[in-house]
Amino acid sequence: MRIGAGIALVVVGAIIAFAVRDTSDTLNLTALGIIIMLGGIAGIWMSYRLANTRRRRTDAPLMDPEVEKQYDTSPPKKVAGELIDVTPTHLREDQNRFSK
């Protein structure tokens, strides 16, 4: 049931419950109209919940972690067992630029 069908049920139920004035010993039109309205409200709620759960699913990773490692662009920490200093040269503390 879509939202439009739920709204239509609410409208039809309101018309039956509040606008129709017919008396019957076996059928209470006010109760019938309220039941139809509740069904329409439940349909609107269900369609809203189903539509929003499809958009919120972010449980699955976007990319396989093994594949993601192949495209990692961060600089390596070690090359051939030696640490790499990736600090820009103008910010290194151990370099004395004013010596000799």
C-alpha positions in Angstrom: 0.0 0.0 0.0 1.4 3.4 -0.9 0.8 6.7 0.9 -1.8 7.8 -1.6 -3.9 4.6 -0.9 -3.6 5.1 2.8 -4.8 8.7 2.5 -7.7 7.6 0.4 -8.6 5.0 3.1 -8.5 7.7 5.8 -10.7 10.0 3.7 -13.3 7.3 2.9 -13.3 6.2 6.5 -13.9 9.7 7.7 -16.8 10.2 5.2 -18.4 6.9 6.4 -17.8 7.7 10.1 -18.9 11.3 10.2 -20.9 12.2 7.1 -23.2 9.2 6.5 -26.2 9.2 8.7 -27.9 5.9 8.1 -29.2 3.6 10.8 -28.9 -0.1 10.8 -29.3 -2.7 13.5 -26.5 -4.9 12.3 -23.9 -2.4 11.1 -22.5 0.6 13.0 -21.2 2.9 10.3 -19.3 5.1 12.7 -17.2 2.1 14.0 -16.7 0.9 10.4 -15.4 4.3 9.3 -13.0 4.5 12.3 -11.7 1.0 11.5 -11.1 2.0 7.8 -9.4 5.2 9.0 -7.1 3.2 11.3 -6.3 0.9 8.4 -5.3 3.9 6.3 -3.1 5.3 9.0 -1.4 1.9 9.4 -0.9 1.8 5.7 0.7 5.2 5.6 3.0 4.3 8.5 4.0 1.0 6.9 4.8 2.6 3.6 6.8 5.4 5.3 8.8 2.8 7.3 9.5 0.6 4.3 10.5 3.6 2.1 13.0 4.9 4.7 14.6 1.6 5.7 15.8 1.1 2.1 17.7 4.4 2.2 19.3 4.0 5.6 21.1 0.7 5.1 24.8 1.4 5.5 25.8 -1.8 7.3 27.6 -3.3 4.4 31.0 -1.9 3.5 31.2 0.1 0.3 34.3 -1.7 -0.8 35.9 -5.0 0.1 38.7 -4.3 2.6 41.2 -6.4 0.6 40.4 -4.4 -2.5 40.6 -1.2 -0.6 44.2 -2.0 0.5 45.2 -2.1 -3.2 44.1 1.5 -3.7 45.6 2.9 -0.5 47.5 6.1 -1.3 48.9 6.9 2.2 52.7 7.0 2.2 54.5 3.8 3.5 55.9 3.9 7.0 58.9 1.7 6.2 60.9 0.9 3.1 63.2 -2.1 3.4 63.0 -2.1 7.1 63.9 1.6 7.6 61.5 4.3 8.8 60.7 7.0 6.4 60.6 10.6 7.6 57.8 12.2 5.7 58.1 15.6 7.5 58.6 18.4 5.0 62.2 19.6 5.0 61.4 23.1 6.1 59.7 21.8 9.3 62.3 19.2 10.4 63.8 20.0 13.8 67.0 18.0 13.4 68.1 19.9 10.3 70.2 22.9 11.1 69.8 25.3 8.2 72.1 27.9 9.6 75.2 25.8 10.1 78.1 27.0 8.0 
